[in-house]
Amino acid sequence: MTLTDHHTKDAASLVSRDRRESLKAAALAGTTFAIVIGLSWLVPLPEFGAGIPLPGTALPLQLATTALTGGVFGITYRYVRREDRNPHLDSGAVAAFAIARASPSITATDDLSPWAIAILSSGLGFWLASVVLNLALRRQWVQCCPPRTEPH
């Protein structure tokens, strides 16, 4: 086996490990986020247009897309979090996902209540998903991404 073959095998092993760890992060965050958002749909607030967000759409589809959103957050958060802790990046990732998820609920009216509820429920969901991921990373159930390295 040549040095190049050995390096290729090591690189493939690292990619496989990284994908597996990202999948674990996605599963944890997606499940957590879907549970939080699913529970928020049980709170009837008709005066604010809250509740199940897409009337007429199958609930399993809504939960699946919510879990997928949480899963994408989990993968992204794992990369943001890395081994070099930066609380500003951590909280920025939570805020960015919450704002992006709540943005479609903004309408052309002056009533921002539905948007405020959407951003609060999304923010809570993503924050709890980050808490679960931080716990999993601390206990090494999910491995951190290595620190960024500068190209030589």
N, C-alpha and C positions, 0 to 999 in steps of 0.2 A: 504494500500500500504506500503510495507516494504521499508527500506532505500535503499536496493539493487535495488528494482524495480524503485524507484525514480531516483537513480543514472543512471540506464540503460536508462531510458526515457530521462534524460538530455543529456546523451552522444549521443543518437540517434538524438536528436534535434540539437546538435552541429555539428554532421557529416552532417546532411541534410543541415544546414545553410552553412557549409564550402563548400559543393558540389555546392550549388546554387551560392555562391560568386565566386567560381572557374569557373563555367560555364559563368558567366557574364564577368569575366576577359578574358576567352578564346574567347568569342564572340567579345569583343572590340578589342583585339589584333589581332585576326584572320582577322577581317574585315579591320582594318588599314593596316596590312601587305599585304593582298591581293590587296588592292587598290594601294599601293605604288609599289609593284612588277608588278602588271598589267600595271600600267602607264609606268614603266621602259621598258616593252616589246614593247611599242610603239616607242621607240627611236631606229631607225635603225642604227646599227653600224656593217655592214657586215665585215669590215676589222678586227674586233675583235671577230667575231663570236657571237656577242650579238644579242639581240632581243628575240623572243619567244624561250625559251630554249629547247623545245622538238619538233622539226618539225615533223609533221605527227600525233602528239597526239592531241586529242580533247582539244580545249581551255577550255571548262568547267571543264574537269578533271584536267588540269594544275592549274586553279584558285582554285579548291577544295583542291588540295594537298597543294597549297600555303597557303590557309586560314587555313588548318589543322596545318601546320607548325607554323603559327602565333598564333593559338590557344594554341598549346602546349607551345609555348613561354610565352603566357599570364598566363597560370596556373603556370608555373615555376617561372616567374617573380614575381607573387603575393606572392609565398612562400619565394623567396629570399628577397623581399622588406620588408615584415613583418612590425611591428610597430617600430622596432629598426633599424632606417635608417643607412645604410652603403653604401656610394657612390661607394666604390670599388667593392662591391658585385653587385650593380646595373649595373655598366658599364661592369663588368666582365661577367655577364649573357648576355648582348647585344653582346659583342665581341665573346663569346663562340658560341652562336647561329649563328652569321654571318659567323664565320670561318667554323663551321660544315656544314652549308648550301652551302658554296662556295667550299668546298674541292673536291667534285666530278668533278668540272670543271678543276682541275689540270690535265694536260696531260704530256706525256713523252717528250714534246718539250721544247725548251728554251723560248718559248713565254708565258709569264705569264699574258699577257693582258686580256684574257678571265677571268682568276681567279681574277685579280684585279678589273675588272668591276663587277664580281659576288659578291665579298666581299664588294665592295662599295655600290652596290644596296641593298644587304642583310643588311649590317650595317645600312644604312639609314632607311630601312623598320623596322628593329627591334628597332632602336632608336626612331623612330616616334611612334611605338607601345608602347614603354616604357613611352614616354611623355603622350600619351593618358591615359595609365593606371595610371600614377602618378596623373594626373588631376582627374580621376575618383576616386582614393583613397582619394585624398585631399578633394574632394567634397562629399565623402562618398556615391557615386553611387555604388561603390564596397567596401566591408569591408576588412580591412587588416587582415592578419592572426595574431593570437596572438603571442607575443614573445615566443621564445623557453623556455621551462622550463626544468630544470635539474631534473632527477629522484631522489627521496629521498632514 
